[in-house]
Amino acid sequence: MKRRADPYHDTQVIDARAPRVNQAVVGVVSLVAVLTGWWLLLTLLALQLALGLVLGRRWCLACVFYYEVLQPRLGEGPLEDSRPPRFANVVGFAFLTAASVAYVVGWSTLGAVLGGIVAALALLAAATGFCTGCNVYKLVCALTGHRFVSCPLPPPLQSEN
């Protein structure tokens, strides 16, 4: 399969389907955590998002699954600016961390509500493509006067022969 963008090096863009896989994983695991009370799953999700944000897509398990297993079979999807999904991951990390802290200090209802918000929004995004965090990012850009402009797509990768 020939890719227009290397998923691990051309990080200014992202295959539009990759965030939906990540959102599905985050949504399902968050829902399981809230329904079962296994709040440590929320902590593991927060850690996973943090690793992906700080160390890159190679450390994001859902991203690696998408790029190494699904994308070779489905082909590369449309490329989009990676900043809105990255912002959504930061927001998800903040909510998951706050939920975990709430559980640790004994505020299990607050932890469940925060985890439930993550589950609902992530599953909504995975199912419909409507990413609340991505849209908040674009709104903040508009309100602060920063013009949201998609990054230019990188040139096709040269095959090594």
Secondary structure, DSSP 8 states (H G I E B T S, - for coil): ---SS-TTT-TTEEETHHHHHHHHHHHHHHHHHHHH--THHHHHHHHHHHHHHHH-GGG-HHHHHIIIIIHHHH----EEESHHHHHHHHHHHHHHHHHHHHHHTT-HHHHHHHHHHHHHHHHHHHHH---HHHHHHHHHHHHTT----------------
